[in-house]
Amino acid sequence: MKTKNLLKALPAALALLLLVGCNNTPTIKDKDQTFVTMSDVEADTYQEVFDKLYKTQGVTVATEALLYKVAQSVLAASNNWTSEEINAEVHERIVERFDTYYSTSYKKNGLFDEQLVINSLTANGYKITSKGAAPYVETVDNLLGYDHLYDRLTFDYSEYEAKLTKDIYNALLKEEYILSQRAASSSTYFKNKYVRVVQYFSWTPTNSNERIKWADTFQQAVDGAITTSTSFEDLVKNAGGLEEQWKLKLLKDLADDFAMINTRAFNGAAVNESADYPLPEAYSAAVIAYEKSADVVNHESKGYRDVYNLDTFNESQKAEVTAKINNYSNNGANSIYDGYYQKQLEILTRSLFTEKVASADSSSIINSKINTAIKDLKPLYAESNYLDVTESGTVILKADSTNYIVYVTEITDNEAEKATADEKRAAEELAKVSSNVKNAIYYYLTELTSAGEFIVNNQDVYDYLNATYGYGDDN
């Protein structure tokens, strides 16, 4: 691990991040001058870049560009990262950023459409260019699932990726501070922060009986599988896993509800037998069989009738069926079959498995609604002997209408067991804490200043750094 004087040993190339303004070495109080550097390599060019940013986009953008140069130099001298590891980390986080575009905002008729991402980024000023292929469009036969969206996209996003790269470097600078300074000062730093890898599967029951039934079923499945060395992630996401079981259950519930307004779709065939309304193979046969089952088709107590003959309904059922017709047809905007299919796609394209790193410093472990629940450990069954969140294992938690099976594994500081990759994941989480953000920038700028390699004399930049990170002689 590095000592507090690590930056004083940085090579002269570190000065690339600094700006040329005069030949002397002014003190931090000489704020009417520009930046200075101990090296003139690329200094004039960077001065021009900084001046342009400062004049056209303001002090915040210009200062962030300056911190990017700081991050590049600090990370280049780090013992925690090789250049290959940094490049891999930047790529991975860019991929994760693109994954966030797999959302309702970028879907058309329930399926992802790359053109919507192109439109959004272009509207925000980024140049997105074609590489010859049409924009990627998801199909029901090729649902994205947990694959990375980035690998499917066909256009060139290099300008946007360059912006993301700068953001990621600035994040890595703060993580370097955690790894080199905070963790180095304590042999049990991560453990004291209760840093854990948290994986969870969420599902939303419709009533208390269903909540208990599926909670028992899923907990038993998890406990049994984990003891046979099956990973929690595989248990949730693999064929026949928890996610597939729950989605199939929801699709059958939907079919049962839809049947109340329709038993004669496509001349008696199941809706999902039509080429217009396909389902993936893992679900298709089961849903079709359920739609055609006697329990669904002949369930007279629910008032199943031809949707187009409302007069055949009992008055007590007519209002309910009419409301369902309006629901599935979006008040007549589309056919009820289209509406039914869109509701199926909503179920199929929803991700129910999540993984993250969490800590006692974190703003949330699963989400803000159940952060208190998981920390205080309020399981579904009060008499159950579930884990303390500072240990490892699984637990079912209830928050509002949603159940979670949470699988927790500990990130340890024990030298014999320590996994560098896990500690870096922990550092990524801890670096988000506001105090660590401020302390990291303050630390590195102060170290650079004491080494004579970072001297701020631009009044606006000085004031910004001072107000944001406490850097300067006013603090």
SVG drawing of the C-alpha trace seen along z (x, -y; Angstrom):
<svg xmlns="http://www.w3.org/2000/svg" viewBox="-78 -39 88 70">
<polyline fill="none" stroke="black" stroke-width="0.4" points="0.0,0.0 1.1,-3.6 2.2,-5.9 0.9,-9.4 3.8,-10.7 3.1,-8.6 2.4,-11.5 5.7,-13.2 7.3,-10.2 5.2,-10.6 7.1,-11.0 7.6,-14.3 4.9,-13.3 2.4,-14.0 2.8,-17.6 0.9,-17.1 -2.3,-17.8 -1.1,-21.3 -1.4,-24.5 1.3,-26.8 1.0,-30.4 4.3,-31.9 7.9,-30.9 7.9,-31.5 6.2,-29.3 3.5,-31.5 1.9,-30.5 -1.8,-29.5 -2.6,-33.0 -1.6,-34.4 -5.0,-33.7 -4.7,-36.3 -2.4,-34.0 -2.9,-30.8 -1.8,-27.3 1.9,-26.4 3.7,-23.2 7.2,-21.7 7.1,-20.3 6.3,-22.0 5.2,-18.7 1.8,-19.4 1.3,-22.2 0.5,-24.8 -2.1,-22.5 -3.8,-21.7 -3.8,-25.4 -5.8,-26.1 -8.2,-23.2 -8.8,-24.4 -9.3,-28.0 -11.8,-27.0 -13.8,-24.9 -13.6,-27.6 -14.9,-30.3 -17.5,-28.3 -18.8,-25.9 -17.9,-27.4 -15.8,-26.6 -17.5,-23.3 -16.8,-21.7 -13.3,-23.1 -12.5,-21.9 -13.8,-18.5 -11.6,-18.3 -8.7,-19.3 -9.5,-16.6 -9.6,-14.0 -5.9,-14.9 -5.2,-14.5 -7.0,-11.1 -5.0,-9.9 -1.7,-10.8 -2.5,-9.4 -3.8,-6.1 -0.8,-5.7 1.4,-5.7 -0.9,-3.5 0.2,-0.1 -3.4,1.0 -4.1,0.9 -2.2,1.9 -3.0,0.0 -4.7,3.1 -6.9,3.4 -7.8,-0.3 -8.8,0.1 -10.8,3.2 -12.6,1.4 -13.4,-1.6 -14.9,0.7 -16.9,2.7 -18.4,-0.5 -19.2,-1.8 -21.0,1.5 -22.9,1.2 -23.9,-2.4 -25.4,-1.3 -27.3,1.5 -29.3,-1.3 -30.9,-2.1 -32.7,1.2 -35.8,-0.4 -39.3,-1.4 -38.1,-4.7 -36.2,-3.0 -38.7,-0.3 -41.3,-0.3 -44.2,2.0 -42.6,3.5 -39.3,4.4 -36.0,2.4 -35.2,0.2 -31.7,-1.2 -33.0,-4.2 -34.6,-5.6 -31.2,-5.7 -29.7,-7.3 -32.4,-10.0 -31.9,-10.7 -28.1,-11.0 -28.2,-13.1 -30.7,-15.4 -28.1,-15.9 -25.5,-17.0 -23.5,-13.7 -22.5,-12.7 -23.7,-9.1 -22.8,-7.7 -23.8,-4.6 -21.4,-1.8 -23.5,-0.4 -26.0,1.8 -29.6,0.8 -30.3,0.0 -30.7,3.1 -34.3,4.1 -35.1,6.7 -37.5,9.5 -39.5,11.9 -37.3,14.8 -34.2,13.0 -35.0,11.2 -32.0,9.5 -32.4,10.9 -29.3,10.4 -27.0,10.1 -25.3,6.8 -27.0,4.4 -23.7,2.9 -22.8,6.0 -26.0,5.8 -25.8,2.1 -24.8,1.4 -24.0,-2.4 -20.8,-4.2 -21.0,-5.8 -17.3,-6.7 -17.9,-10.4 -20.3,-9.5 -18.0,-6.8 -15.2,-9.4 -17.3,-11.5 -18.1,-8.4 -14.4,-7.6 -13.7,-10.9 -16.4,-10.3 -15.1,-6.9 -11.5,-8.1 -12.8,-10.7 -14.6,-7.9 -11.5,-5.7 -9.5,-8.5 -11.8,-8.4 -11.6,-4.6 -7.8,-4.8 -8.0,-7.0 -10.0,-4.3 -7.6,-1.6 -4.4,-3.5 -5.2,-5.7 -8.3,-4.7 -7.8,-0.9 -4.1,-1.3 -4.6,-3.0 -6.8,-0.2 -6.2,3.6 -10.0,4.1 -11.3,1.1 -13.7,2.9 -14.9,5.2 -15.6,2.2 -17.8,0.8 -19.7,4.1 -19.0,4.3 -21.0,7.1 -21.8,8.4 -25.5,8.4 -27.6,10.4 -31.3,10.4 -34.4,11.7 -37.6,9.8 -41.2,10.8 -44.5,9.2 -47.3,11.5 -50.9,10.5 -52.1,11.7 -50.9,13.0 -51.5,16.7 -49.4,16.3 -46.8,14.5 -46.3,17.3 -46.5,20.1 -43.9,18.6 -41.7,17.4 -41.5,21.0 -41.0,22.4 -38.2,20.0 -36.4,20.1 -36.3,23.9 -35.1,23.9 -32.3,21.4 -31.2,23.2 -31.1,26.6 -29.2,25.3 -26.7,23.3 -25.7,26.4 -25.0,28.2 -22.6,25.4 -25.0,23.9 -24.6,20.1 -27.4,17.9 -27.2,16.1 -27.5,19.4 -30.4,20.5 -32.3,17.4 -31.5,17.0 -30.9,20.5 -33.6,22.4 -36.3,23.5 -34.9,21.1 -36.7,18.8 -37.2,16.0 -38.7,18.4 -41.0,20.0 -42.3,16.6 -42.8,15.2 -44.6,18.4 -46.9,18.0 -47.6,14.4 -48.3,15.3 -50.8,17.9 -52.5,15.4 -52.7,13.0 -54.2,15.7 -56.7,16.4 -57.7,12.8 -57.8,12.2 -60.0,15.3 -62.8,13.5 -63.4,11.3 -62.4,13.8 -62.9,17.6 -63.3,17.5 -60.1,15.8 -59.0,17.0 -61.9,19.4 -61.2,21.2 -57.4,21.4 -55.3,20.1 -54.2,16.5 -50.6,17.5 -51.0,19.9 -51.2,17.0 -48.0,15.9 -49.0,12.4 -48.6,13.1 -45.6,15.4 -43.9,16.2 -40.4,17.5 -40.0,21.3 -39.5,21.5 -43.0,20.2 -45.0,20.8 -46.2,24.4 -47.2,23.9 -49.1,20.7 -50.9,22.1 -51.9,25.3 -53.2,23.1 -55.2,20.9 -56.9,23.9 -57.4,25.8 -61.0,26.5 -60.3,24.7 -59.9,21.5 -62.3,21.9 -65.2,23.3 -64.9,21.3 -68.5,20.0 -68.4,18.6 -66.0,15.9 -68.4,15.0 -66.3,16.0 -68.0,15.0 -67.3,13.7 -65.8,10.3 -67.9,8.9 -71.2,9.9 -71.4,8.0 -75.2,8.3 -74.7,12.0 -73.1,11.1 -75.0,11.1 -75.4,7.5 -73.3,8.2 -70.3,9.2 -70.8,6.7 -69.2,3.8 -66.1,5.8 -65.7,7.3 -66.2,3.8 -63.4,2.5 -61.1,5.3 -61.8,4.6 -60.9,1.0 -57.8,2.0 -56.5,4.5 -57.4,2.2 -56.1,-1.0 -59.6,-2.4 -60.0,-1.3 -56.7,-2.5 -55.7,1.0 -57.2,4.5 -57.5,6.4 -55.2,9.0 -52.5,6.4 -53.0,5.2 -52.8,8.7 -49.5,9.3 -48.0,6.1 -48.7,7.1 -47.0,10.4 -43.9,8.6 -43.8,6.5 -43.6,9.6 -41.0,11.3 -38.6,8.3 -38.6,7.5 -35.3,8.3 -35.9,9.7 -32.3,10.5 -30.0,7.7 -26.4,7.7 -24.5,4.9 -22.0,4.2 -23.3,2.6 -21.9,1.2 -22.8,-0.5 -21.8,-3.7 -24.1,-3.0 -27.1,-5.1 -29.1,-1.9 -28.6,1.9 -31.6,2.9 -33.5,-0.4 -34.4,-3.1 -37.7,-1.5 -36.2,1.6 -32.8,0.3 -33.9,0.1 -35.5,3.6 -32.3,5.3 -30.1,3.5 -32.4,4.2 -33.1,7.6 -36.9,7.8 -37.6,11.1 -40.9,12.3 -41.2,14.7 -40.3,13.2 -39.6,16.6 -37.2,17.7 -33.5,17.8 -32.2,15.8 -28.8,14.2 -27.4,11.0 -26.6,8.7 -23.0,8.6 -22.7,12.4 -23.2,14.4 -26.3,16.3 -29.8,15.9 -32.9,14.2 -36.4,13.4 -37.4,9.8 -40.8,8.1 -41.0,4.4 -44.4,3.0 -45.9,5.3 -42.6,6.9 -40.7,9.9 -36.9,10.3 -34.7,13.3 -31.3,11.7 -28.0,13.6 -25.2,11.9 -21.5,12.7 -18.8,10.9 -15.8,9.0 -13.0,9.6 -9.8,7.9 -8.1,11.1 -4.9,11.2 -5.2,14.9 -8.7,14.6 -8.6,11.2 -9.7,10.9 -8.4,7.8 -11.3,7.8 -13.8,7.8 -12.0,5.0 -12.1,2.9 -15.9,3.5 -16.1,2.4 -14.0,-0.7 -16.3,-1.6 -19.3,-1.6 -17.5,-3.4 -16.1,-6.0 -19.7,-7.2 -20.0,-8.4 -19.9,-12.2 -17.3,-12.6 -14.9,-10.2 -15.5,-12.1 -14.5,-15.4 -11.6,-13.9 -10.2,-12.1 -10.0,-15.3 -8.7,-17.3 -6.0,-14.7 -4.6,-14.4 -4.7,-18.1 -3.0,-18.9 -0.3,-16.3 0.3,-17.6 0.5,-21.2 3.0,-20.2 5.0,-18.5 5.0,-21.7 3.0,-20.1 -0.4,-21.6 -0.8,-25.4 -4.1,-27.0 -4.2,-30.7 -7.4,-31.0 -9.9,-32.7 -13.0,-30.9 -11.3,-27.5 -9.8,-28.1 -13.2,-29.2 -14.8,-26.1 -12.3,-23.7 -12.4,-25.5 -16.2,-25.4 -16.6,-21.9 -13.7,-20.0 -12.3,-22.3 -9.1,-22.7 -7.1,-25.9 -6.0,-28.3 -9.5,-29.4 -10.1,-26.0"/>
</svg>
